[in-house]
Amino acid sequence: VQSINFVAERVQVLVPEARLAVAHGRMAEGELEAVMADFTKGEIDVLVCTTIIESGLDVPNANTMIVNRADRFGLTQLYQLRGRVGRGVNLAYAYFLYDKGMRLTDDAEKRLRTIYEATELGAGFNIAIKDLEIRGAGNLLGIRQSGHINAVGFSLYTRLLAEAVEELKAARDGRKIDEAQRLPPPMIDLPLPAYIPEEYIGDTNTRLNIYQRLSGVNNDEQIDDMAKELDDRFGAVPREVNNLLYAVRIKLLAIRAGIESIATEEGRIVLRLFEGMHFDKEKVEAVLGSGVKFGLKQIRIDYRRIGGEWQKVLENLLIRLG
């Protein structure tokens, strides 16, 4: 987004007679809608944009696409982008550019070659298979996995497998495993609307992909990266999505603190500890003061008494407990 206007100026110099516009996710909704409407009606000749057009866009009269630094895109992204042109009766062209002065990685070269060769109708399945070959499907202990995945689900199966492998490695190296790593992920239920609105990401598959990626986040840096990506691809992050990112951050902190669940009950936020885990009352009181009640393996916080700062207070508390 930072360099898009510079690119647009270069394009305008190359084709000064073209009616040109810019589109990206950080534009105001009304402004972006007006630009896309003009482009669809043919009142704009060249649209310089980010990957905001990757999915859900149907412009039948768009017949040429140029993707800069295509080596940085995933194979699925390239396929989706190519599908934005040639949706009408006109013959269309898609050009994927890369910097000749830089050496392509093996995977980048494979991706570009795959998209170049996949020209026949129904190429999506072949591209998906090739993408699986390039990125790898993982090696779940070879081929001896019949029944297990179907019984417990793929995500749970891979987590259990990772835990078993880590235990074997720890036993081999003579080291102890942090008890928090053995615990199942905590349940988080906060008094916040935390989801991805359809108005923000209209495509169902894209929303599900974002949810799936968020479920696999395991550090603060990845959360920050996701926030930046969402802002870049889809525009200013709405309150509901910021709440979702906050909930993911709280989940990570809860794991480190040995928290089994964080729930909302009768106007209070209730933190429950796993069996065998303990909390330091002095640390809790240092953060919350008198606005807290202790129970058996639980901490009850009156978030309404704390006021609008309760989210930050909860985050600080979990940091102290961890």
N, C-alpha and C positions, 0 to 999 in steps of 0.2 A: 504494500500500500504506500509505503514511504516514497518509492521511486516511480510510481505509476504515472504521475504527471510528467516526469522527465521523459519516460518512454513515449507518452502520448505526443509530446512536443517533437520528438525525433520522427515519429510516424507522420506527423503533420508536415514536417519539412520534406519528407520523401514524397508525399502525395498531397500537395497544398490544395488541390481542387476538391479533396474529399471532405465530406461533412463528418466530423469526428466527435466522439463523446467518450467519457470515462465512467466506469461503473466498478464499485467495490463495496464491501460489506459495511464500511464505516460511514457511508453516506446516509443522510436522513431518509427514512422510509419513503416519504412522498417524492423526494428528489430522485431516488433510485427507481421508483416505480415509473416516474415520468420518462426517464432515460430509456428504460426497457420498452416502454410503450412506443416511444418514437422509433426505436430500433426495429421493433416488430412491424411497424407500419411502413418501414423503408425510408423514414425521414432522416436517418443516420446511416452513413455508408460504412464507417469503421467504428467498431466498439473496442476500446482498449480496456481490458478488465482483468480481475483476479479470477481465481477458481470458483467464484460465486456462481458461475454459470454451469458448474460441473454437473448438476442434476436438477431435474424438475423444470427445465427451460425448453420451450418448443417454439422455435422461430423458423418456419418452413422456408423463408426466403434467404436464410443465411447459407452461403455456399462456400465460404473459405475461412479456415481457421489457421492461425499461426501461434504455436505454443513456444515461448522462449524458455530456454534451459530445461528442455523436456527430460533431460537425464536426472533431474531432481524429483520427478514425479513417480509414483507407484504405477504398476501396470494397470490396475483397475482404474486409477484416476485418468490415465492416458486414454483408456477405452471409453470411459464416460465422456471425456472431453471431445473425443473424435465423434461421438454420437450426437453432439450438438449441431453438427452441420449435415447437410444432405437429407434433411427430414421432409423435404418436399419433392417436387418432380425434377428439380434442377440438379445437374451433376455437381458434386461438391469435392473440395480438396482440403486435406488437413496436413499441415507442415509442422513437424516436430524438430525444433532446432536445438543444437548443443554447441558448446564452445570448442572449436577445433584445437585451440591452444591448450586445452586441458585433457588429460588422459581419463577416459571413461573407466569407471569401475567395471568389473566383470558383470555384476548384476545389472548395472545401468545399461550396458551394451546388450545384454540378453533381453531386457525389457523393450528397448527400442527396436531390436530385431524382431521380436515377437509381434509387436503392434504393426510393424512394417509388413510382415508376412501374412497377418490375419486380415485378409481382404474379402473372404467369401461371406455369404449370408450365414447367420447363426454362428459367428466366430466366438461369441461370448463364452461358450462352454470350453472351447479349446484354450482361450486366454486364461480362464479360471484355473484350468489344469496346469498350464505353464507357470502361472503365478505361484501355484502351490509348489511346483518343482523348484522355482527360483528361491522362494522364501523358506521353503521347507515346512513339512507338516509335523515335525517333531518325531522323536523316536521313543515311543512309549513301550520300552522294553521289547523291542522287536515286534514280531507278529503275534506273540502269545498274549493276546488281550481280549479274547472272545468272551463276551458276556459282561465284563466288568464295566465298560463304559455305558452300555445300555442300562445296567442296573442302578448306577449311582449318578449318571449324568457326566458329560464331558468335563465341565469346569471343576466339579468336585473330584472327579477321578484324577485329573492332572494335579490338583492341589495335594491330594493324599499321596500321590506318587512322588511329588517334589519333597514332601515331608519325610517319606520313607528313605529317599535317596540322601537327604541331608543327615538323617540319623545314622545311616551307614557310613557316610563320610566322617561324621563326628567321632563315631566309634573307632574308625581306622586311624584318625589323627589324634586320638586320645584327648579330645576336648568335649566340654559340656555344651549342650544346646540351651539357649535362653528359653526359659519356660514359656515366655509369652509367645514364642514362635510355634509352640505346640497347640495353642488354644485356637478354637474356631473363631472366625471373624465376628465381631460384636454386632448386635442388632441396634440400629440407630433410628429413633423416632422422635424428631424434634418438632416443636410447634412452628414450623416454617413450610411454606409452599416450595418444595424442592423438586423440580422436574424441568424437562425441555418443552416449552410450548410449541404447538404446531405452527403458530404465527412466526416463530423464530426459525425453526427448521421444518419446512413443510414435508420433505420426503421421509416416509416412515423408515425405510431401510437405513438412511443416514442417521436418523435419531437413534435407532437401535444400535448402530455401530458406535456412536458416541457413548451411549450407556454402557456398552460392553467394554469399551476402552477405559472408561472411568472405573469400572469394577476391578480392573487389573492394575490400577495405579498403586504404587507402593512407597512413594516419597513425595515431599513437598515440591521438589523441582518439577516432577511430572505434572502435578496439579497446576503449577504456574504455566508450564508449557501448553497444557490443554486450554487454559484460559486465554492465552495469547492466540492460539490457533483458532479458537471459536470466534474471537473478536476479529481476526483477520479474514476468516472465511464467510462468516455470517453477519458481521456487524456488531455493534455495541451489545455486550452480554446483558440480558434482562435480569431482573431481580431473582426470578425463580431459578435461573441457571446459576447465578452467583450463590444462591442458597444451596444448590446441589453440590457445587464445588466445596462450599463450607462443610457440608455434611460428610463429604469424602475425607476432608482434612481432619474432622473430628473423629472419624472412624479410624484413621491411622494413629492418631494420638491415643485413642481408647485401647487399641491393640497393645501399644507400648506400656500402657498403665495397667493392663490386666483387667480391663472392664469387659464384663459379659454383655451388658446392654445399657443403652441410654434411652429412656422412655419418658413420655409426658403423662403424668397422672394427677388429676385434680389440681391443676394449676402449679404443679411442681415438676421439675426435671429430676428424674430418679436414675442414679448411677448404681448399677449392681455389679459386684465383683465376682469373678470366678471362684469356685471352691479352692481354698488353699492360698488365695491372694489376700493381701492386707493393704490398708491405706494408713497414711500418717495423718492423724487428726490435726496436728499442729500445722501441717502444710495446707490442709483444707481450710482451716480457720484463718490462716494468714491471707488467703485469697478472698474468702467469702465473709469473714467476720461472723456475725450472729445470724445471718440469713441462711442457715443450714441446719438440718437435723440428721443425726446419725442413727442408723438402724443396723440390724444384723446383715453384714455384708452389703450395705447400701448407704448411699448419701442422697439426701433429698434437698433440692435447692428450690426456693421460692423465686422463680425467675421474674414474676410480676413485681415483686418487691425490689429486685435489683434494677428493673427498668430496661431501657433500650440498650444498655451495655451488657446484657446477659450473655450474648454470644461471645464477646471477647472474654468475659469472666470465665465462662465454661472452657474456652480454649486455654486460657492461662492455668486454670485448675488442672486440666489434663496434662499440660506440659510439666507442672510441678509434680504430679503423681507419677509421671513416667520417668 
